[in-house]
Amino acid sequence: MFSRKARPVAWPLFFFYFFFCCLIGVMMPYISVYYKSIGLTASEIGRLMSTFTLSGIVIPHFWGWLTAKIGLPKRILQCAVLGCFIAVLPFNWNKEFESLWLLTCCMALFYSALLPMTDSLAVRSIRRLDVPYTRLRVGGSIGYVVAVAAGGFLIGQFGAWVVIPTMCTFLALAVVTIFFVKEQAYEASNHKEQVSFVTLLKTPESLLFFGLAFLAFMSHAPFNVFFAVHLSNFGYSGEVIGLLMAFGVIIEIILFLFFGNTVKRFDVVHLVMLCFVCGVIRWLLVGWFASNVWILMLTQMLHCITFALFHMVSIEQIRRLFPERYAGQGQAMYSAFAIGLGGGLGMVVTGYLWEWAGGAWAFTAAAMVSGLALIILISSQKER
């Protein structure tokens, strides 16, 4: 999978992605099930989940600035991972909404910056090793599959209380792994670094990219927060829910492993259009036909397009739009505006819409957001 020269750099990053995405694979689909089991309402769950995401609006900028200022991205990432682990431990002993919200804010100070910092570090560390970024990122996909399958099984066997201890375990393993990560020094500055980050950010291409990313993550909000709850309302067991989610990520793994370089041969506009077309189809089917397990399997197959393909294109776009010195800030803006603001607002709206209109209409709203993004993208091409 990795050449002998690349292994000392690639494997630690691979395993960090693995364990950190194990955390995500337990937290994102199942913590809402845990919150429901301790008596929280749908709107409270939506607010708690959005705190993780909304924190990404501001926090990654601080970590990106700190990395550029100090110039020690690996050390800063290690501190952030350790801080996240310390912050998650008190979740084991608190069940009131107010205390959980404060703990979530504390954890989010570290959690929201971890993936953009890791992506920036990974892209720079492998630049001369002939290793596609997707070969590292697939470690996260594999970890997510393991976590959602194991999480569904554990919840089915022991109950929702196992969610928090499982999160702590995976995060502890991520802490250990991050201390084995290596990195390469920054390359010499190029002509783009003579231009400020804000100037690069204001270009029409950058504004269009971040706007579409905002809508992409907003459309995923019902899935990220309430997919497991939606399926449980249709009578699916925890084991079946875990297997369905794992199935979607297995298709994602195939994309990451075997098509990481192939997608570069296609026009980026056509790839993004495909992502949003599949988003419209996926969310409508999940909303209105979740009782049919075969249709659910089809929608999970589309996960490799609506999420994985879009993420692959996004990482490449950030690399192209921003020079290496600004890579951390570019990743931070992607995390802040798209994942943070887009995903966070989507989660808040989803929580209230779920209570007012039900799950089918929440996913219909997600399909409408994907449709809006598609219209904006097509319109932008007509203007050129």
C-alpha positions in Angstrom: 0.0 0.0 0.0 2.9 2.4 0.8 6.5 2.2 -0.5 9.3 1.5 1.9 10.4 5.2 1.7 6.9 6.4 2.5 6.0 4.0 5.3 7.5 6.0 8.3 5.5 9.0 7.3 2.3 7.4 5.8 1.4 4.7 8.4 1.3 7.0 11.5 -1.0 9.4 9.6 -3.1 6.5 8.3 -3.6 5.2 11.8 -4.4 8.6 13.3 -7.1 9.0 10.7 -8.3 5.5 11.6 -8.7 6.1 15.3 -9.9 9.7 15.0 -12.6 8.7 12.5 -13.5 5.8 14.8 -14.4 8.5 17.3 -16.5 10.3 14.6 -18.1 7.0 13.6 -19.4 6.5 17.1 -20.2 10.1 18.0 -22.0 11.4 14.9 -24.5 8.7 14.3 -25.0 7.4 17.8 -24.6 10.2 20.3 -28.0 11.4 19.4 -29.4 7.9 20.3 -27.6 8.3 23.7 -29.0 11.8 24.2 -32.5 10.5 23.4 -32.0 7.7 25.9 -31.3 10.1 28.7 -34.4 12.2 27.9 -33.2 15.1 25.8 -35.6 16.5 23.2 -34.9 16.7 19.4 -34.3 20.4 19.6 -31.9 20.0 22.5 -30.1 17.2 20.6 -29.9 19.5 17.5 -28.4 22.3 19.6 -25.8 20.1 21.2 -24.7 18.6 17.9 -24.6 22.0 16.2 -22.2 23.2 18.9 -19.5 20.8 17.6 -20.1 22.2 14.1 -20.7 25.9 14.8 -17.5 26.0 16.8 -15.8 25.3 13.5 -16.7 28.8 12.4 -14.1 30.5 14.6 -11.9 27.9 16.3 -10.0 26.5 13.2 -9.0 30.1 12.3 -7.3 30.4 15.7 -5.4 27.1 15.3 -4.6 27.9 11.7 -3.2 31.3 12.7 -1.3 29.7 15.6 0.2 27.2 13.3 1.3 29.8 10.8 2.7 32.0 13.6 4.7 29.4 15.5 5.5 27.1 12.6 5.2 23.8 14.5 2.0 22.2 13.0 2.8 18.7 14.4 3.3 19.9 18.0 0.2 22.1 17.9 -1.9 19.2 16.5 -0.6 16.9 19.3 -1.7 19.5 21.9 -5.1 19.8 20.3 -5.7 16.0 20.3 -4.6 15.7 23.9 -6.9 18.6 24.9 -9.8 17.0 23.1 -9.3 13.7 25.0 -9.2 15.5 28.4 -12.4 17.4 27.5 -14.4 14.4 26.5 -13.9 12.5 29.8 -16.5 14.4 31.9 -19.2 13.4 29.5 -19.3 10.1 31.4 -20.7 11.8 34.5 -23.1 14.5 33.2 -26.6 14.0 31.9 -28.3 17.5 32.1 -28.6 19.6 29.0 -26.9 22.6 30.5 -23.8 20.8 31.7 -23.6 18.8 28.5 -23.7 22.0 26.5 -20.8 23.5 28.5 -18.8 20.3 28.1 -19.6 20.2 24.4 -18.3 23.8 24.0 -15.1 22.8 25.8 -14.5 19.8 23.7 -15.3 21.7 20.5 -12.4 24.1 21.2 -10.1 21.2 20.2 -12.2 18.9 18.2 -13.3 21.3 15.5 -9.7 22.0 14.5 -8.4 18.4 14.3 -9.4 17.3 10.8 -8.4 20.5 9.0 -5.0 20.5 10.8 -4.5 16.9 10.0 -5.4 17.3 6.4 -3.0 20.2 6.0 -0.2 18.3 7.7 -0.9 15.1 5.7 -0.9 16.9 2.3 2.4 18.6 3.0 4.1 15.5 4.6 3.5 13.3 1.5 4.2 15.8 -1.2 7.5 14.1 -2.4 6.5 10.5 -1.5 4.2 9.6 -4.4 1.4 8.8 -2.0 -2.1 10.0 -2.9 -3.9 11.9 -0.1 -6.8 9.4 -0.4 -4.5 6.5 0.6 -4.1 8.2 4.0 -7.7 9.3 4.2 -9.0 5.8 3.6 -7.7 5.0 7.1 -10.4 7.3 8.4 -13.0 5.6 6.3 -12.0 2.2 7.5 -12.1 3.4 11.1 -15.5 4.9 10.5 -16.8 1.5 9.2 -15.3 -0.3 12.2 -16.8 2.2 14.6 -20.4 2.3 13.2 -20.6 -1.5 12.9 -19.2 -1.9 16.4 -21.2 0.9 17.8 -24.5 -0.5 16.5 -23.6 -3.9 17.9 -22.7 -2.6 21.3 -25.8 -0.4 21.6 -27.9 -3.4 20.6 -26.3 -5.6 23.2 -25.7 -3.3 26.1 -27.7 -0.1 25.5 -26.9 3.5 24.5 -24.8 4.1 27.6 -21.8 2.5 25.9 -21.5 5.4 23.4 -19.5 7.8 25.6 -16.9 5.2 26.9 -16.4 4.0 23.4 -15.7 7.5 22.2 -13.1 7.9 25.0 -11.4 4.7 24.1 -10.9 5.6 20.4 -9.8 9.1 21.3 -7.2 7.8 23.7 -5.8 5.6 20.9 -5.7 8.7 18.6 -3.7 10.5 21.3 -1.1 7.7 21.4 -0.9 7.5 17.6 -0.4 11.3 17.0 3.0 11.2 18.8 4.4 8.9 16.0 3.5 11.3 13.2 6.3 12.8 11.2 6.3 15.8 8.9 8.3 17.7 6.3 9.4 21.3 6.4 7.6 24.0 4.4 8.7 24.4 0.8 10.4 27.7 -0.2 7.9 30.5 -0.7 6.3 31.0 -4.2 4.8 34.0 -5.9 1.3 33.3 -4.4 2.7 33.8 -0.9 3.4 37.4 -1.8 -0.3 37.9 -1.9 -2.3 38.0 1.3 -4.6 35.1 2.3 -7.6 37.5 2.3 -6.9 38.5 -1.3 -6.8 34.9 -2.4 -10.0 34.2 -0.4 -11.8 37.0 -2.2 -11.3 35.6 -5.7 -14.5 34.6 -7.5 -13.4 31.0 -7.7 -12.7 30.8 -4.0 -16.0 32.4 -3.1 -17.9 30.0 -5.4 -16.1 27.0 -3.9 -16.7 27.9 -0.3 -20.4 28.8 -1.0 -21.0 25.4 -2.6 -19.1 23.6 0.3 -21.4 25.5 2.7 -24.5 24.1 1.0 -23.0 20.6 0.7 -22.5 20.3 4.4 -25.8 21.9 5.3 -27.5 19.3 3.2 -25.8 16.5 5.2 -27.1 17.8 8.5 -30.2 15.6 8.9 -28.1 12.5 8.0 -25.3 13.4 10.5 -27.7 14.1 13.4 -30.8 12.0 12.9 -30.2 9.2 10.5 -29.9 6.5 13.2 -33.0 7.9 15.0 -34.9 8.0 11.6 -34.2 4.4 11.0 -34.9 3.4 14.6 -38.4 5.0 14.1 -38.9 2.5 11.3 -38.1 -0.4 13.5 -34.5 -1.1 12.4 -32.3 -2.5 15.1 -29.0 -1.0 16.2 -27.1 -3.8 14.4 -28.8 -3.2 11.1 -28.3 0.6 11.4 -24.6 0.0 12.0 -24.3 -2.3 9.0 -26.1 0.1 6.7 -23.8 2.9 7.7 -20.8 0.7 7.4 -21.9 -0.3 3.9 -21.9 3.3 2.7 -18.4 3.8 4.0 -17.1 0.6 2.4 -18.1 2.0 -1.0 -16.3 5.2 0.0 -13.2 3.2 0.8 -13.2 1.7 -2.7 -13.3 5.2 -4.1 -10.5 6.4 -1.9 -8.2 3.4 -2.6 -8.6 2.9 -6.3 -9.9 6.2 -7.8 -7.9 8.8 -5.9 -5.9 9.8 -9.0 -8.5 8.8 -11.6 -10.9 11.6 -10.6 -8.3 14.2 -11.5 -8.9 13.4 -15.1 -12.4 14.8 -15.0 -13.5 18.4 -15.0 -14.0 19.6 -11.4 -17.3 21.3 -12.3 -18.8 18.1 -13.7 -17.7 16.2 -10.5 -19.3 18.7 -8.2 -22.5 18.7 -10.3 -22.6 14.9 -9.9 -22.3 15.3 -6.1 -25.3 17.6 -5.9 -27.5 15.6 -8.3 -26.8 12.5 -6.2 -27.5 14.6 -3.1 -31.0 15.5 -4.3 -31.8 11.8 -5.1 -30.3 10.5 -1.9 -32.1 12.7 0.6 -35.5 12.3 -1.0 -35.1 8.5 -1.0 -34.0 8.5 2.7 -36.8 10.8 3.7 -39.7 9.0 2.0 -38.6 5.4 1.4 -36.6 4.5 4.5 -38.9 1.5 5.2 -37.4 -0.3 2.2 -34.0 -1.7 3.1 -32.9 -2.0 -0.6 -33.6 1.6 -1.2 -31.6 2.5 1.9 -28.7 0.4 0.5 -28.8 2.4 -2.7 -28.8 5.7 -0.8 -25.8 4.5 1.2 -23.9 3.7 -2.0 -24.4 7.3 -3.0 -22.5 8.3 0.2 -19.2 7.9 -1.7 -20.3 10.6 -4.1 -22.2 13.1 -1.9 -19.5 13.1 0.8 -16.3 11.3 -0.3 -16.0 12.6 -3.9 -16.9 16.1 -2.8 -14.3 16.0 0.0 -11.6 14.7 -2.5 -12.4 17.6 -4.9 -12.4 20.0 -2.0 -8.9 19.0 -0.7 -7.6 19.4 -4.2 -9.2 22.7 -4.7 -7.8 24.1 -1.5 -4.3 22.9 -2.5 -4.7 24.6 -5.9 -6.3 27.9 -4.6 -3.9 28.5 -1.7 0.0 28.1 -1.5 1.5 25.8 1.1 2.1 28.5 3.7 -1.6 29.3 3.6 -2.7 25.7 3.5 -3.6 25.5 7.2 -5.7 28.7 6.9 -7.3 27.4 3.7 -8.3 24.2 5.5 -9.5 26.3 8.5 -11.7 28.4 6.3 -13.1 25.2 4.7 -13.8 23.8 8.1 -15.2 27.1 9.4 -17.5 28.2 6.6 -18.5 24.8 5.2 -18.4 22.3 8.0 -18.9 24.8 10.8 -21.4 27.3 9.6 -23.1 25.2 6.9 -23.3 22.0 8.9 -24.0 23.8 12.2 -26.9 25.9 10.9 -28.2 22.8 9.2 -28.2 20.9 12.5 -30.0 23.6 14.3 -32.7 23.9 11.6 -33.0 20.1 11.4 -33.6 19.8 15.1 -36.6 22.2 15.0 -37.9 20.9 11.6 -37.7 17.4 12.9 -40.1 18.3 15.8 -42.4 20.4 13.6 -42.7 18.3 10.5 -41.0 15.0 11.0 -38.1 13.1 9.5 -39.3 12.9 5.9 -39.6 16.7 5.5 -36.2 17.2 7.2 -34.6 15.1 4.5 -36.7 16.8 1.9 -35.3 20.1 3.0 -31.8 18.6 2.6 -32.6 17.6 -1.0 -33.8 21.2 -1.6 -30.5 22.6 -0.4 -28.6 20.2 -2.7 -30.8 21.4 -5.6 -30.1 25.0 -4.7 -26.3 24.3 -4.9 -26.7 22.7 -8.2 -28.6 25.7 -9.6 -25.9 28.1 -8.3 -23.2 26.0 -9.9 -24.9 25.8 -13.3 -25.6 29.5 -13.2 -22.0 30.3 -12.5 -20.9 28.4 -15.5 -23.3 30.2 -17.8 -21.9 33.6 -16.7 -18.4 32.6 -17.8 
